[in-house]
Amino acid sequence: MAKNKYIEQSLEAWHPILYQEIKKEDELLEAQRQFEEEAKELESSLEHKYMVGLEYCGWLPETTLQEKRLKKQVQACYPYCCFNHQAGLPKRKYRDQETNEEREGEPVELYEYEHRMVKNYETHAYYAQNKIRGAGATEILAVRHMAYKYAVVNRIEGRKYLLAAGVNRSVAVGVFRRIVVLLKPFPFIYKIIPNSLNPTVLLFRGGGEAKALSAHPDAARGEENVGDVLLDEASAWELVDDEPVLKAYEPFVAKSGAHIGVFGTPKGQRGFYWTKIFDPELPRTKYYKHLVTLQEVKNVPIPIIDVAEAERLRLEDPDLYAQEFGNQFILPSLSIFGSEFPVGEHRAEF
């Protein structure tokens, strides 16, 4: 926008809508410029300008003396021991009891149940996860594992990771913003620096690509060389019939050797998440079914969920507790959404 104050005021008076659009565009450009400057500054402070080709050193085996020795040697290289320590560990979010503001705590190491998410996903072409609320599947699989896989170790030109996390593409874009923040200190890893506020596509120097899509049957039409498809919070998509979406994404398994992952927290006996995967009366399903329970999520040194909140819910609302923390597909009449689902967008876990 013109810097002359008189011109700005004249434009605002003459065409206020156009003025606001230009002003918004200027603000977006300034935000992107600032993001790129901050990324370059962070990059300049790095001791080494490379990414570590080990996902997480804490997951290295240590059953033999040799394995224990090797693990200790790797961890001595901190923070260049593994990708997750180099990029920065996740932080547990909590709500300040005095101010009621959401805050971030200290970094939290990754746990074995999160390792099982990655291992089970990578060893099965069709993977489905039934998780409790707040188990961290989006952070581990959709953000960190895919960032490592496509930004660090992939060497196949044009290999793609597709993410659909809600009815609107904006939900998947929100997940990609977390990848952009995670990789902010390492701009050298990109072919093109992504749009920090609206990263619909991520292009990495090693040839990997990531695309944010919507839960629509035509969203992935024409895509090729797809390596991974994640359907995040698929149990909560607000669609009258969501099966065509699944049918649109599944062929990538046969077409290009992709893995497809479907995960969510139960939201009643509805949708393909129930009818094609988790309904116990199904004669068979091609999906490997992975249950992530409250016990394994809370029985760690620093749980990422609020255990006290879960216990309060168990006492105050057993049906909601069964759904959110008990992995149960309760009947529609008992669901927190009732038999009729509310208007609005169900968002992926953040």
N, C-alpha and C positions, 0 to 999 in steps of 0.2 A: 504494500500500500504506500501511496505517496507520503513522504515525510512532512510535506508542507501542511501545517495544521489547518490552514484556511481551506485547502483542497479537500482534506478529510471531512471537515465540517460541511462543506458544500455537497459532497457526495452523500453524506449521511442524510442530509435534508432532502436532496433530490431523489435518492433511491435507497431507502433504509435497508431493504432486503439485500440488495446487491452489496451495500456497504458491509453488512454483517457477514456475508459470504466471503468477501475479500479479506475482512479482518480475521475470520476463522482460518482461512488458508494461510495467512501470514503467521498466525499463532502456531499452526501445525508445522510450517517450514522452520520456524524458530525453535520449536521443540526438537525437531529432527536434527537441526544444526547443533544444538546443545548436546543431544545424545551422542552424536558422532565425535564431538570435541571431548566429551567425558570419556568415551571409549578409547580414543587415542591416548589420552592422558593416563588411563589405567594400563593400557598396553605398554607405554613407555616405562612403567615402573616394574614390569615383569623381569625376573631374572633370566628366564629362558622363554623364547617365543616358539613353543611347540606344545602340543596337547599329548597327554600321557595315554598310551594305548592299553590301559588297564582300567576297567570300569570302577571297581571299588576294592581296595586292598584288604578291607576287613572280611571280604568274602573268600579270600584265598584259603585253601584247605590247610589244616595243621594236625593231621592225624599221625604223621611220622616225624621223626626228629629232623630229617632233611627238610620237610615241608615247613616245620616251625622255624627253622633257621632261615629259610628263604623268605618267609613272610616277615620276619623281623628285619631282614636286610631291606626289603621293599619299603616297609613302613618307616625305616630310618631316613628315607628320602623325602619325607613330608616337606612341603605340600605336593611335591612331584612324584608321590607314591602311586597316585591313581587319579582318574578323571574327576571323581566326586570331591576329593579333597582339594584338587587344583581349582575346580570351578567354585567350590564352596558348598558345605553341607546344608541341608534344609534346616529351617528354624521352626520350632514349635510355636504356634500362635496361641495366645491366651487373652482373656479379657480382664483388664484392670478393674478390680473390685471397687476402687475408690472413684475412678473417673469414668468407668464403663467403656473405655477406649480399647480397641483391639491392639495388642502389642506383640512383638516378636521376642522370643526368649533366646537362649544360647543355642548354637548349632547342635544338631542331634545326629549321632552316627546312624548309619543304616543297619537294619536288623535282618536276622535270618528269614523272617516271614516275608520281608520285602525281596530278599534274594530268591525265595521260592516263586514269587510272582514272575520274576524275570526268567528263571530257569524253566518254569512250566510253560510260559508263553513261547519261549524260543524252541522248546522241544515238541511243540504241538502246532500243526498248521491251523487247526481250529481250536481256539482257546476261549473259554467263558469263565468269568469270575463273579461270584456272589459274595459281596463284601459288606462289612458293617459300615455305617456312616463314619467318615473321617479316617478310613484305613490308609489313605495316602496313595491309592492306585494311580490317580492322575499324575501326581508328582513323580512317582517312581517309573511308571511305564510311559505315559504320554509325554512327559517333560524330560526327565533325566536319562532314561534308557534310550529313548529315540534321539535325543541330542547327542549322546555318546555314539550311537550306532551310525547316524547319518553325518554328523559333523566331524567325527574323529576317525572311525575305522573304515567307513565305506570308501571303496575305490572303484565303484561301478558308476560310470558316467550316466546321469539321468535317472538313477535309482530313486524311487519315490516312497515317501511315507505320507499316507493320507489319514487325516483325522476328521471325524465327524463327531461333534460333542453335543449337538442340540439341533432343534428345528431350524434355527438361524445360524449362519456361518459365524456370526459374531462370537458365539460361545467357543468355537474352536480357535478363533483369533485370540481370544482371551488366554487360552492355554499357550498359544505360540508366543504371546507377550512374555510369558514366564521363561520360555526358552531364550528369548532375546535378552532378558535381564540376566539369566544365568551365564550367558556367553558374552556379556557386554565387555569384559576386560580382554577379550580375544578377537578383535575385529578381523585379524588376519585369517581367520577360519572361514570367512565368507568369500564368495565370488563377488557378491554385491551386498553392501551394508543394507540390512532390512529396514523397512519402515517401522520405527520403534512403537508407534501408536496403533498401527493397523497392519501387522505382519501377516498377510494372507498367504505369502509364499516365502520360503527360506531357501536360498541357494548357497550351497557350501562348496568350498574350494576343491574338496576331494571328489566332487561329482554328485553328491547326495542332494536331494531336494525334499522339501516338506510342504504340503499343501493343506490349508484349512478349508474344509468343506461343510456343507449343511447336510442334515439328515433328509436327503431327497434322492429319489431313485435316479435322477439324471445328473446329479452333482459330479459324479466321477466318470461320466460318459466320455470316451475318447482317451482316457488315461492309459498309459503303457508303462512297462518296466516298473511295476509297483512291487515293492518289497514288503510293505507293512500297511495294514489297515486297522485302525483302532476306532471302535464305536463306543465312545465314553458315555457313561450314565444312560445307556440304551434303555434301561428299565423305566426311565422317567420321560422319555420323549412324548410330547403331546401330539400324537398322530392318531387318527381314526384307525388307520391300517398301516403299520410300520413294516410289514413283511416284505413289500417290494423294495424297501431300502436294503434289507439284508440280502435279498436276491441280487441286487445290483452290485454289491461289494464282494460277495462270496466268489464269483468267477475268477477273481485275481489270484486265488490260490492255485488253480489249475493253469491259468493263463501265463503267469510269470513267477510261480513259486513263492507267492506271498504268504505271510502269516496274517491271520485275522483274529483280533482280540475284541471280545464283547464283555464289557463289565459295568457293574452298577450295584446299587442297593435295592432290594426288592421293593416294588411299589404296587403290590396287588397282583392278582392272577390275570395278567393281560399282556398283550404284545408278544412279539417273537421271543423276547427274553424268557418268557414263561412257556409259550406254546411250542417253541422249536428247540428249547434247550433244557429248562429246569423243571418242567412238568414231570413229576415222577411216574405218571401213567404213560409217558412216551415209550413205545417199544424200543427205540434206540435214538441216539443223537450222535452226530459226528464230532461234537464239541467235547473237548476235555473240560470237565467241570471242576473248578477250583474254589473251595470255600475258605474265605478269610474271616475267622471268628474273633469275637471280643476277647476270648481268653488269650490268644496268641498276640493280639495287638496290645493288650494292657500288661501282659507279663514280660515286660522289658524294663531296662533301667530307667528310661525316660519315655513314658507313653506319649504318643502324639495326639491322643484323644483325651478329653476331659472325663476321666473315670468316674469322678463324683457326679457329673451331670448324667452319665449313663445310669448310675445307681438310683439317682432321684427319679429318672424317667421310669425305671423298673417298678418303683413303688407307686408313682402317681398315675401312670398310663401304661399298663401292661401290654395292651395291643400295639401301641406305638413303639414301645420298647422291643417287642417281638419283631417288628418290621425293621426298625433302624439298627438294632444291635443284636438281634437274634437270628438274622439271615432267613426269616420266615416270610413266605408269600401268603399273607393273610387274605381272607376273602374280601372282595370289593366293598362290601357293606361295613367292614371293620377297618378298611384302609384309611389312612389320614386324609386321603383325597375323596373318600366316599365312593359311591357308585358313579357319580358324575365328576369328571376332572375339571378343575378350575381353568378359566381362560387365563392365558399367560404363558410365559416360557419357563420350562424347567431347565435349570442351568447345570452344567457339569460341576463336579466337586472342585473347590478351590482351596 
